[in-house]
Amino acid sequence: MSTVTEVPTTTRADVTAKICAIKIANDWTWEQLAPLTGQNPVWTAAALTGQCQLNPDQAAAVGDKFGLDDFEVKLLKQCPFRGCMDMSVPTDPFVYRFYEIMHSYGMAMKDVAQEEFGDGIMSAIDFSIDVDREPDPKGDRVKITFCGKFLPYKQF
């Protein structure tokens, strides 16, 4: 009869909570933490909050910075369960605005993009996102740029 290795009961959600608590306690920003992953701050924030898989080097760097144990580092290297937000309408005002934008302009963006590229979609896999501050005399603007590879639908 084989024996089962005892494992910690730590979950990826526990590691996310720990990372966020340490980040807050140390007044670190995602911009400051981005060099750990070699990616931009948005990708780093997504990865460290459980939405992206870290490679071994990235996981080791994060583990060192946050004082994670070996099992916690292993959890960072697991395939994530992406998009696991509550399926109800988001209530956080910042996130809700994206929901509202998609309801108001999503079909128009789709139509304009498909006039330019044809029938297809923008990849969320071969994709980048940047968040920048754009100074404006009437109040600084949030500039969010989505950049995804165009993937045409194929006939079969």
Backbone as a chain_set.jsonl record, in Angstrom:
{"seq": "MSTVTEVPTTTRADVTAKICAIKIANDWTWEQLAPLTGQNPVWTAAALTGQCQLNPDQAAAVGDKFGLDDFEVKLLKQCPFRGCMDMSVPTDPFVYRFYEIMHSYGMAMKDVAQEEFGDGIMSAIDFSIDVDREPDPKGDRVKITFCGKFLPYKQF", "coords": {"N": [[0.846, -1.182, 0.0], [0.593, 2.19, -0.891], [1.965, 5.211, 0.453], [0.641, 8.36, 1.386], [1.827, 11.551, 0.801], [2.047, 13.98, 3.247], [0.59, 17.155, 2.984], [0.664, 20.746, 3.057], [-2.22, 22.708, 4.002], [-2.514, 25.039, 2.734], [-3.819, 27.308, 0.362], [-4.025, 28.665, -3.005], [-5.419, 31.019, -2.833], [-4.882, 31.703, -0.189], [-2.159, 32.31, -0.416], [-2.275, 34.504, -2.109], [-3.636, 36.319, -0.423], [-1.697, 36.578, 1.581], [0.48, 37.67, 0.128], [-0.674, 40.122, -0.685], [-1.144, 41.319, 1.818], [1.493, 41.575, 2.815], [2.547, 43.246, 0.85], [1.038, 45.583, 1.272], [1.757, 46.146, 3.957], [4.418, 46.816, 3.633], [4.338, 49.016, 2.026], [4.726, 48.706, -0.737], [4.618, 49.108, -4.296], [2.948, 48.037, -7.321], [4.448, 48.734, -9.475], [7.014, 48.85, -8.337], [7.309, 46.156, -7.738], [7.231, 44.864, -10.178], [9.763, 44.282, -11.474], [10.424, 41.821, -10.339], [9.059, 39.898, -11.78], [9.719, 40.528, -14.327], [7.913, 41.616, -16.005], [5.222, 43.91, -16.94], [3.636, 46.28, -14.614], [0.827, 45.718, -14.49], [0.522, 43.055, -15.394], [2.09, 41.828, -13.46], [0.643, 42.431, -11.105], [-1.705, 41.0, -11.701], [-0.64, 38.402, -11.801], [0.406, 38.043, -9.199], [-1.867, 38.15, -7.759], [-3.142, 35.882, -8.418], [-4.05, 35.346, -11.062], [-2.391, 34.691, -13.165], [0.13, 32.397, -14.277], [3.256, 31.873, -12.784], [6.615, 31.528, -13.954], [9.35, 29.261, -13.085], [11.634, 30.879, -12.33], [10.498, 33.41, -11.896], [8.67, 32.779, -9.854], [10.453, 31.974, -7.834], [11.814, 34.395, -7.345], [9.715, 35.999, -6.419], [8.976, 34.48, -4.197], [11.296, 34.762, -2.607], [11.294, 37.549, -2.125], [8.889, 37.896, -0.723], [9.103, 36.145, 1.358], [8.109, 33.503, 1.162], [7.224, 30.062, 1.732], [8.431, 26.817, 0.511], [6.225, 25.325, -0.483], [4.31, 27.322, -0.894], [5.578, 28.766, -2.923], [5.496, 26.803, -4.92], [2.767, 26.813, -5.409], [2.494, 29.248, -6.754], [3.396, 28.588, -9.239], [1.501, 27.043, -10.414], [-1.112, 26.305, -12.802], [-3.472, 28.837, -13.19], [-6.889, 29.434, -12.095], [-8.493, 31.237, -14.072], [-10.278, 34.376, -14.37], [-12.116, 34.214, -12.286], [-13.936, 35.866, -11.037], [-16.821, 36.957, -9.229], [-19.905, 36.301, -10.813], [-21.918, 38.166, -10.9], [-23.092, 41.553, -11.542], [-20.396, 43.751, -11.34], [-19.612, 45.547, -8.344], [-17.666, 47.253, -7.434], [-16.712, 50.525, -8.064], [-14.64, 51.271, -9.943], [-14.122, 48.884, -11.404], [-16.716, 48.381, -12.261], [-17.076, 50.4, -14.164], [-15.765, 49.434, -16.431], [-17.422, 47.336, -17.087], [-19.698, 48.837, -17.652], [-18.698, 50.358, -19.801], [-18.281, 48.323, -21.695], [-20.928, 47.529, -22.089], [-21.983, 49.878, -23.171], [-20.262, 50.572, -25.31], [-19.138, 48.271, -26.363], [-20.205, 46.695, -28.555], [-19.944, 48.553, -30.595], [-17.148, 48.915, -30.65], [-16.441, 46.327, -31.424], [-17.637, 46.211, -33.98], [-16.216, 48.265, -35.352], [-13.57, 47.302, -35.155], [-13.862, 44.884, -36.55], [-14.528, 45.815, -39.056], [-12.064, 46.788, -39.789], [-10.284, 44.556, -39.489], [-11.661, 42.209, -40.156], [-13.702, 39.231, -39.684], [-13.335, 38.154, -36.508], [-11.477, 37.944, -33.4], [-9.98, 39.703, -30.589], [-7.108, 38.58, -29.104], [-6.812, 37.424, -25.761], [-4.777, 36.12, -24.805], [-2.354, 36.315, -26.309], [-1.444, 39.114, -25.574], [-1.341, 42.403, -24.2], [-1.467, 44.87, -21.608], [-1.573, 48.205, -20.591], [-1.413, 50.708, -18.107], [-1.603, 54.062, -17.746], [-0.819, 57.416, -16.662], [-2.197, 60.361, -17.84], [-1.491, 63.595, -18.132], [-3.726, 66.356, -17.74], [-5.184, 69.523, -18.081], [-7.749, 69.779, -17.024], [-7.893, 67.851, -15.146], [-6.134, 64.941, -14.329], [-5.952, 62.103, -16.522], [-6.895, 58.681, -16.853], [-5.248, 56.388, -18.727], [-5.783, 53.582, -20.493], [-4.515, 50.935, -22.206], [-5.276, 48.37, -24.325], [-3.8, 45.697, -25.991], [-3.967, 43.333, -28.255], [-3.345, 40.335, -30.103], [-4.777, 39.87, -33.318], [-7.156, 37.456, -34.04], [-8.377, 35.647, -36.54], [-11.582, 34.236, -37.319], [-11.994, 30.919, -38.486], [-13.021, 29.059, -41.346], [-14.403, 25.807, -41.451]], "CA": [[0.0, 0.0, 0.0], [1.42, 3.393, -0.969], [1.688, 6.23, 1.466], [0.329, 9.678, 0.85], [2.651, 12.603, 1.394], [1.295, 15.042, 3.925], [0.791, 18.454, 2.346], [0.016, 21.862, 3.762], [-3.582, 23.016, 3.558], [-2.463, 26.362, 2.135], [-4.389, 27.395, -0.982], [-3.534, 29.805, -3.788], [-6.078, 32.203, -2.262], [-4.118, 32.054, 1.016], [-0.907, 32.936, -0.847], [-2.668, 35.83, -2.592], [-3.91, 37.16, 0.753], [-0.418, 36.832, 2.237], [1.223, 38.603, -0.723], [-1.318, 41.44, -0.598], [-0.908, 41.867, 3.162], [2.901, 41.97, 2.893], [2.689, 44.406, -0.039], [0.469, 46.736, 1.974], [2.558, 46.429, 5.153], [5.707, 47.383, 3.219], [4.094, 50.151, 1.13], [5.261, 48.42, -2.066], [3.706, 49.324, -5.419], [3.106, 47.038, -8.388], [5.573, 49.233, -10.278], [8.237, 48.408, -7.654], [7.376, 44.695, -7.736], [7.284, 44.351, -11.547], [11.04, 43.657, -11.836], [10.469, 40.424, -9.873], [8.506, 39.039, -12.822], [10.21, 40.938, -15.631], [6.734, 42.002, -16.782], [4.753, 45.232, -16.534], [2.928, 46.252, -13.327], [-0.503, 45.108, -14.567], [0.708, 41.602, -15.435], [2.607, 41.437, -12.145], [-0.488, 42.467, -10.167], [-2.568, 39.86, -12.025], [0.043, 37.164, -11.414], [0.546, 37.913, -7.746], [-3.202, 37.98, -7.181], [-3.651, 34.559, -8.768], [-4.649, 35.233, -12.387], [-1.382, 34.266, -14.142], [1.093, 31.408, -13.792], [4.637, 32.318, -12.783], [7.603, 30.505, -14.296], [10.156, 28.967, -11.905], [12.472, 32.01, -11.913], [9.611, 34.439, -11.345], [8.146, 32.285, -8.572], [11.554, 32.014, -6.856], [12.049, 35.794, -6.998], [8.574, 36.435, -5.585], [9.109, 33.763, -2.931], [12.359, 35.403, -1.82], [10.877, 38.898, -1.727], [7.767, 37.838, 0.206], [9.362, 35.174, 2.417], [7.197, 32.369, 1.015], [7.842, 28.747, 1.891], [8.54, 26.049, -0.737], [4.9, 24.965, -0.994], [3.684, 28.551, -1.399], [6.221, 29.039, -4.21], [4.933, 25.834, -5.866], [1.419, 27.273, -5.779], [2.622, 30.331, -7.726], [3.743, 27.997, -10.533], [0.374, 26.241, -10.89], [-2.027, 26.962, -13.743], [-4.531, 29.491, -12.416], [-8.293, 29.424, -12.496], [-8.642, 32.635, -14.478], [-11.609, 34.935, -14.524], [-12.984, 33.628, -11.261], [-14.694, 36.887, -10.327], [-18.254, 36.713, -9.068], [-20.552, 36.536, -12.101], [-22.904, 39.24, -10.837], [-22.587, 42.851, -11.976], [-19.42, 44.209, -10.346], [-20.051, 46.699, -7.563], [-16.565, 48.193, -7.266], [-16.928, 51.542, -9.093], [-13.633, 51.23, -11.01], [-14.382, 47.698, -12.22], [-18.03, 48.554, -12.874], [-16.969, 51.263, -15.338], [-15.42, 48.583, -17.578], [-18.682, 46.653, -17.396], [-20.53, 49.854, -18.284], [-18.083, 50.669, -21.094], [-18.566, 47.221, -22.622], [-22.353, 47.592, -22.434], [-22.246, 51.061, -23.992], [-19.413, 50.695, -26.492], [-18.582, 46.985, -26.773], [-20.627, 46.315, -29.902], [-19.348, 49.52, -31.525], [-15.733, 48.559, -30.774], [-16.416, 45.093, -32.208], [-17.944, 46.544, -35.37], [-15.11, 49.034, -35.926], [-12.426, 46.397, -35.278], [-14.102, 43.891, -37.592], [-14.412, 46.503, -40.345], [-10.628, 46.914, -40.055], [-9.565, 43.274, -39.507], [-12.483, 41.098, -40.603], [-14.403, 38.467, -38.652], [-12.387, 37.561, -35.571], [-11.45, 38.449, -32.027], [-8.701, 40.114, -30.031], [-6.622, 37.59, -28.156], [-6.495, 37.782, -24.378], [-3.614, 35.281, -24.491], [-1.256, 37.081, -26.898], [-2.112, 40.333, -25.149], [-0.716, 43.226, -23.165], [-2.292, 45.983, -21.124], [-0.802, 49.234, -19.904], [-2.175, 51.745, -17.419], [-0.749, 55.246, -17.666], [-1.392, 58.712, -16.282], [-2.079, 61.352, -18.897], [-1.815, 64.907, -17.551], [-4.744, 67.144, -18.425], [-5.49, 70.696, -17.245], [-9.046, 69.613, -16.36], [-7.774, 66.702, -14.246], [-5.398, 63.852, -14.965], [-6.75, 61.067, -17.16], [-6.412, 57.304, -16.812], [-5.141, 55.871, -20.089], [-5.644, 52.13, -20.454], [-4.304, 50.442, -23.564], [-5.33, 46.926, -24.559], [-3.138, 45.37, -27.249], [-4.049, 41.888, -28.427], [-3.213, 39.8, -31.458], [-6.039, 39.598, -33.984], [-7.333, 36.042, -34.365], [-9.54, 35.505, -37.422], [-12.352, 32.986, -37.303], [-11.687, 30.091, -39.646], [-14.062, 28.159, -41.833], [-13.97, 24.406, -41.393]], "C": [[0.889, 1.242, 0.0], [1.024, 4.365, 0.139], [1.449, 7.563, 0.771], [1.194, 10.694, 1.574], [1.748, 13.645, 2.028], [1.612, 16.366, 3.231], [0.133, 19.544, 3.178], [-1.389, 22.087, 3.218], [-3.664, 24.428, 2.973], [-3.036, 26.31, 0.724], [-3.77, 28.589, -1.717], [-4.164, 31.091, -3.262], [-5.366, 32.66, -0.988], [-2.833, 32.793, 0.65], [-1.197, 34.346, -1.37], [-2.893, 36.774, -1.413], [-2.606, 37.529, 1.46], [0.397, 37.86, 1.444], [0.635, 40.006, -0.605], [-1.078, 42.095, 0.758], [0.534, 42.35, 3.303], [3.151, 43.207, 2.034], [2.202, 45.674, 0.662], [1.344, 47.133, 3.16], [3.88, 47.115, 4.804], [5.576, 48.59, 2.291], [4.727, 49.959, -0.24], [4.191, 48.717, -3.108], [3.919, 48.206, -6.433], [4.251, 47.438, -9.305], [6.9, 48.773, -9.653], [8.413, 46.889, -7.715], [7.533, 44.092, -9.133], [8.638, 43.746, -11.928], [11.176, 42.201, -11.352], [10.013, 39.46, -10.963], [9.09, 39.347, -14.198], [9.08, 41.346, -16.565], [6.271, 43.382, -16.318], [3.941, 45.129, -15.237], [1.558, 45.581, -13.376], [-0.388, 43.582, -14.578], [1.181, 41.098, -14.067], [1.493, 41.409, -11.113], [-1.414, 41.286, -10.415], [-1.933, 38.554, -11.558], [0.074, 36.987, -9.9], [-0.795, 37.843, -7.035], [-3.9, 36.745, -7.742], [-4.212, 34.374, -10.158], [-3.671, 34.811, -13.486], [-0.418, 33.291, -13.47], [2.5, 31.996, -13.859], [5.552, 31.18, -13.209], [8.502, 30.282, -13.076], [11.017, 30.135, -11.413], [11.632, 33.125, -11.287], [9.102, 34.027, -9.966], [9.216, 32.34, -7.49], [11.81, 33.451, -6.403], [10.945, 36.331, -6.095], [8.663, 35.775, -4.217], [10.157, 34.383, -2.026], [11.902, 36.748, -1.271], [9.816, 38.86, -0.625], [7.961, 36.832, 1.332], [8.428, 33.977, 2.371], [7.935, 31.058, 1.219], [7.793, 27.989, 0.556], [7.174, 25.701, -1.332], [4.19, 26.185, -1.567], [4.269, 28.939, -2.757], [5.697, 28.068, -5.27], [3.542, 26.263, -6.32], [1.469, 28.394, -6.815], [2.877, 29.802, -9.134], [2.611, 27.147, -11.118], [-0.456, 27.024, -11.9], [-3.174, 27.575, -12.945], [-5.925, 29.179, -12.933], [-8.627, 30.874, -12.809], [-10.103, 33.055, -14.511], [-12.59, 34.447, -13.483], [-13.698, 34.697, -10.425], [-16.142, 36.435, -10.21], [-18.954, 37.094, -10.378], [-21.641, 37.613, -12.058], [-22.268, 40.533, -11.35], [-21.609, 43.353, -10.919], [-19.91, 45.46, -9.622], [-18.925, 47.687, -7.286], [-16.669, 49.232, -8.388], [-15.911, 51.514, -10.24], [-13.893, 50.058, -11.951], [-15.722, 47.828, -12.94], [-17.953, 49.392, -14.148], [-16.58, 50.458, -16.573], [-16.65, 47.8, -18.035], [-19.598, 47.605, -18.16], [-19.999, 50.214, -19.674], [-18.398, 49.575, -22.108], [-20.038, 47.211, -23.022], [-22.646, 48.749, -23.38], [-21.496, 51.046, -25.322], [-18.879, 49.376, -27.034], [-18.942, 46.595, -28.193], [-20.037, 47.266, -30.936], [-17.866, 49.219, -31.72], [-15.568, 47.308, -31.633], [-16.63, 45.407, -33.678], [-16.785, 47.282, -36.047], [-13.893, 48.13, -36.135], [-12.641, 45.4, -36.409], [-14.172, 44.53, -38.977], [-12.944, 46.595, -40.76], [-9.962, 45.568, -40.303], [-10.343, 42.121, -40.124], [-13.099, 40.378, -39.415], [-13.386, 37.767, -37.753], [-12.481, 38.211, -34.21], [-10.058, 38.969, -31.673], [-8.305, 39.08, -28.982], [-6.452, 38.195, -26.767], [-5.337, 36.911, -23.891], [-2.359, 35.958, -25.023], [-1.666, 38.543, -26.765], [-1.234, 41.098, -24.168], [-1.691, 44.333, -22.785], [-1.381, 46.937, -20.371], [-1.753, 50.241, -19.297], [-1.229, 52.911, -17.212], [-1.544, 56.449, -17.192], [-1.149, 59.671, -17.439], [-2.478, 62.698, -18.307], [-2.822, 65.67, -18.414], [-5.082, 68.324, -17.525], [-6.813, 70.574, -16.494], [-9.038, 68.459, -15.362], [-7.105, 65.55, -14.979], [-6.334, 62.757, -15.437], [-6.091, 59.706, -16.92], [-6.407, 56.799, -18.244], [-4.847, 54.382, -20.007], [-5.584, 51.635, -21.887], [-4.336, 48.925, -23.566], [-4.664, 46.68, -25.91], [-3.108, 43.853, -27.384], [-3.913, 41.487, -29.881], [-4.601, 39.556, -32.033], [-6.075, 38.126, -34.371], [-8.577, 35.906, -35.243], [-10.266, 34.193, -37.18], [-12.042, 32.238, -38.589], [-12.905, 29.278, -40.051], [-13.537, 26.746, -41.757], [-15.034, 23.512, -41.97]], "O": [[1.825, 1.34, 0.793], [-0.086, 4.333, 0.67], [1.997, 7.836, -0.297], [1.28, 10.696, 2.802], [0.8, 14.126, 1.407], [2.77, 16.654, 2.93], [-0.827, 19.297, 3.906], [-1.697, 21.691, 2.094], [-4.757, 24.947, 2.745], [-2.765, 25.37, -0.024], [-3.08, 29.412, -1.116], [-3.517, 32.138, -3.246], [-5.257, 33.859, -0.733], [-2.455, 33.765, 1.303], [-0.437, 35.276, -1.097], [-2.394, 37.899, -1.411], [-2.435, 38.669, 1.89], [0.938, 38.805, 2.018], [1.377, 40.975, -0.442], [-0.834, 43.299, 0.83], [0.772, 43.424, 3.855], [3.881, 44.111, 2.441], [2.875, 46.705, 0.644], [1.64, 48.313, 3.35], [4.399, 47.904, 5.593], [6.58, 49.127, 1.822], [5.21, 50.916, -0.845], [2.997, 48.592, -2.833], [4.939, 47.517, -6.409], [4.946, 46.579, -9.849], [7.807, 48.353, -10.372], [9.541, 46.395, -7.741], [7.926, 42.933, -9.261], [8.655, 42.757, -12.661], [11.967, 41.439, -11.908], [10.517, 38.341, -11.061], [8.978, 38.542, -15.123], [9.269, 41.414, -17.78], [6.86, 43.96, -15.405], [3.597, 44.029, -14.807], [1.158, 44.938, -12.405], [-1.113, 42.897, -13.857], [0.719, 40.063, -13.585], [1.403, 40.467, -10.326], [-1.864, 40.637, -9.471], [-2.609, 37.7, -10.985], [-0.201, 35.901, -9.389], [-0.858, 37.517, -5.849], [-5.107, 36.577, -7.566], [-4.808, 33.332, -10.43], [-4.085, 34.594, -14.624], [-0.185, 33.353, -12.263], [2.89, 32.556, -14.883], [5.311, 30.019, -12.879], [8.42, 31.05, -12.117], [11.119, 30.358, -10.207], [12.014, 33.706, -10.272], [9.101, 34.826, -9.029], [8.926, 32.711, -6.352], [12.002, 33.701, -5.213], [11.216, 37.035, -5.122], [8.451, 36.426, -3.194], [9.943, 34.519, -0.822], [12.101, 37.048, -0.093], [9.834, 39.682, 0.291], [7.079, 36.676, 2.176], [7.998, 33.483, 3.413], [9.124, 30.95, 0.919], [7.189, 28.458, -0.408], [6.988, 25.774, -2.546], [3.541, 26.094, -2.609], [3.541, 29.391, -3.641], [5.475, 28.474, -6.411], [3.186, 26.093, -7.486], [0.584, 28.485, -7.666], [2.603, 30.494, -10.115], [2.756, 26.592, -12.207], [-0.499, 28.254, -11.861], [-3.78, 26.9, -12.112], [-6.104, 28.72, -14.061], [-8.996, 31.643, -11.921], [-11.017, 32.243, -14.654], [-13.775, 34.283, -13.773], [-14.024, 34.471, -9.26], [-16.619, 35.625, -11.005], [-18.617, 38.112, -10.983], [-22.224, 37.933, -13.094], [-21.057, 40.597, -11.564], [-21.941, 43.382, -9.734], [-20.547, 46.325, -10.224], [-19.188, 48.839, -6.939], [-16.71, 48.855, -9.559], [-16.287, 51.713, -11.395], [-13.883, 50.229, -13.17], [-15.848, 47.428, -14.097], [-18.679, 49.13, -15.107], [-17.033, 50.78, -17.672], [-16.88, 47.63, -19.232], [-20.193, 47.239, -19.173], [-20.778, 50.357, -20.617], [-18.743, 49.868, -23.253], [-20.363, 46.916, -24.172], [-23.466, 48.617, -24.289], [-22.037, 51.462, -26.346], [-18.223, 49.368, -28.076], [-18.066, 46.201, -28.963], [-19.671, 46.842, -32.032], [-17.376, 49.264, -32.849], [-14.668, 47.236, -32.469], [-15.886, 44.924, -34.532], [-16.415, 46.962, -37.177], [-13.253, 48.191, -37.185], [-11.707, 45.098, -37.151], [-13.903, 43.86, -39.974], [-12.621, 46.491, -41.944], [-9.159, 45.44, -41.227], [-9.739, 41.147, -40.574], [-13.027, 40.853, -38.282], [-12.66, 36.883, -38.206], [-13.433, 38.929, -33.905], [-9.085, 38.702, -32.378], [-9.084, 38.755, -28.086], [-6.005, 39.332, -26.621], [-4.962, 36.956, -22.719], [-1.4, 36.157, -24.276], [-2.172, 39.143, -27.713], [-0.478, 40.502, -23.401], [-2.604, 44.677, -23.535], [-0.518, 46.51, -19.603], [-2.773, 50.589, -19.892], [-0.181, 52.77, -16.581], [-2.769, 56.496, -17.304], [-0.034, 59.776, -17.951], [-3.652, 62.93, -18.014], [-2.772, 65.63, -19.643], [-5.252, 68.144, -16.32], [-6.988, 71.193, -15.445], [-10.078, 68.129, -14.792], [-7.467, 65.225, -16.11], [-7.377, 62.511, -14.832], [-4.87, 59.611, -16.799], [-7.447, 56.784, -18.904], [-3.797, 53.97, -19.514], [-6.49, 51.884, -22.682], [-3.533, 48.273, -22.899], [-4.944, 47.393, -26.874], [-2.328, 43.173, -26.718], [-4.322, 42.222, -30.78], [-5.498, 39.092, -31.328], [-5.127, 37.613, -34.964], [-9.7, 36.034, -34.756], [-9.649, 33.171, -36.877], [-11.853, 32.842, -39.644], [-13.709, 28.865, -39.214], [-12.349, 26.511, -41.976], [-14.861, 22.294, -42.014]]}, "num_chains": 1, "name": "protein.A"}
